[in-house]
Amino acid sequence: MDDRRLPQILLVDDEPHQRVIYRAIFEHRGYRVLEAEDGEAAVRVAEDERPDLILMDVGLPWMDGWEVTRRLKSTPRTSAIPVMAVSAQVGSEGQQRAESAGCVGFLPKSLAPGEVADAVAAVIGAPPR
C-alpha cells in the first residue's frame, strides 16, 4: 500500500522516550508518524504536513500544548485537524481545558500506549491492513 494514503499522526512531546514508545505502537498499527519536540516545531509540522490527528503533550516547555492547540485552531490551514491532549494530570480539570482549547479528547499519560492507539483509532479510524 502507498504510505501516503495511511493515516498520519503528529506526536508532540518534549520527552524523546515518549515519542519512541508511541512511534513504535502507531507504526506497528499501520499509521504514518511525524514528530515534534516543542510547540514551535508542532505548529510548523502541522502547517506543512496537515496530519490526520495531533497527539499533543500539554506539558511542553516555552509554549505549552494548550497554547499550541489554540494557535492551530485559530489558523484556517490547521483548524480542522483533530487534537488529542495528553497530560500527566488526571481529572475533570484537564478534560475541561482540553474542550475549551478545541481538543477532541483528553488522555492521561497513565494510559497504556495501546489504549492511546485505540483512542486515536476511534477518532480517525484504523489504517487498512
C-alpha positions, 0 to 999 in steps of 0.5 A, a space after each residue: 500500500 502507498 504510505 501516503 494514503 495511511 493515516 498520519 499522526 503528529 506526536 508532540 512531546 518534549 520527552 524523546 522516550 515518549 515519542 519512541 514508545 508511541 512511534 513504535 505502537 502507531 507504526 506497528 498499527 499501520 499509521 504514518 508518524 511525524 514528530 515534534 519536540 516543542 510547540 514551535 516545531 508542532 505548529 510548523 509540522 502541522 502547517 506543512 504536513 496537515 496530519 490526520 490527528 495531533 497527539 499533543 503533550 500539554 506539558 511542553 516547555 516555552 509554549 505549552 500544548 494548550 497554547 499550541 492547540 489554540 494557535 492551530 485552531 485559530 489558523 484556517 490551514 490547521 483548524 480542522 485537524 483533530 487534537 488529542 491532549 495528553 497530560 500527566 494530570 488526571 481529572 475533570 480539570 484537564 478534560 475541561 481545558 482540553 474542550 475549551 482549547 478545541 481538543 477532541 479528547 483528553 488522555 492521561 499519560 497513565 494510559 497504556 500506549 495501546 489504549 492511546 492507539 485505540 483512542 486515536 483509532 476511534 477518532 480517525 479510524 484504523 489504517 487498512 491492513 
